[in-house]
Every structure is written in structure tokens, then in C-alpha cells.
């Protein structure tokens, strides 16, 4: 099964998207957007920027867990990963986004 983007509304009424791998694991999540078009534009930006390794900002949280941000050309964060115990898990997550995002279908759960 291929990866997919899901557009959904959060508890505050904002639109968000998440990228799931073919196995259903969430690998990237967005910020909240007031309008669905913002989430749709975010997905388009993820699809465009995902293949470029330079767009990934690798980070370590205060509790020692690893995560990454995917950034657009203007350096704005367009998606954030889950937390990983090890940097190797984070690198695997980045590879999964690179592989899944460009051709992922969009499942609009707000329609």
C-alpha cells in the first residue's frame, strides 16, 4: 500500500494534514490552518520539497529524543515528524517521507 496524506480538522476547528506510510504509521504532521486551502498548499509543498535532503532539519528534543522538520525553500516549517528514540529511527523516517510524499494520494476526511 502506498503512503497517503490525510486532511482532517483538529479539536480547535483548524485544518491539518498528516502523511502516513503504506503501513499506516504517521511519519509527518502539519501545523493548523484556518482554511482547508492552507492544508492543501502545505501538502503540495511537502510533495515538492520531500526529495531534497537539504530541506530536512534534524533535531534533538530536551529529553534526548530525535525528530525532524521538513522546511520549504523560504525556511518555513511545513511538517514535523514523530519523536524517535534513536537518530537511526529519525533517518528512517526521513527516508520514508522522501519515498512516500511525492506520489501520495490525498484522503480528505473533512469532505
C-alpha positions, 0 to 999 in steps of 0.5 A, a space after each residue: 500500500 502506498 503512503 497517503 496524506 490525510 486532511 482532517 480538522 483538529 479539536 480547535 476547528 483548524 485544518 491539518 494534514 498528516 502523511 502516513 506510510 503504506 503501513 499506516 504509521 504517521 511519519 509527518 504532521 502539519 501545523 493548523 490552518 484556518 482554511 482547508 486551502 492552507 492544508 492543501 498548499 502545505 501538502 503540495 509543498 511537502 510533495 515538492 520539497 520531500 526529495 531534497 535532503 537539504 530541506 530536512 532539519 534534524 533535531 534533538 528534543 530536551 529529553 534526548 529524543 530525535 525528530 525532524 522538520 521538513 522546511 520549504 525553500 523560504 525556511 518555513 516549517 511545513 511538517 514535523 515528524 514523530 519523536 524517535 528514540 534513536 537518530 537511526 529511527 529519525 533517518 528512517 523516517 526521513 527516508 520514508 517521507 522522501 519515498 512516500 510524499 511525492 506520489 501520495 494520494 490525498 484522503 480528505 476526511 473533512 469532505 
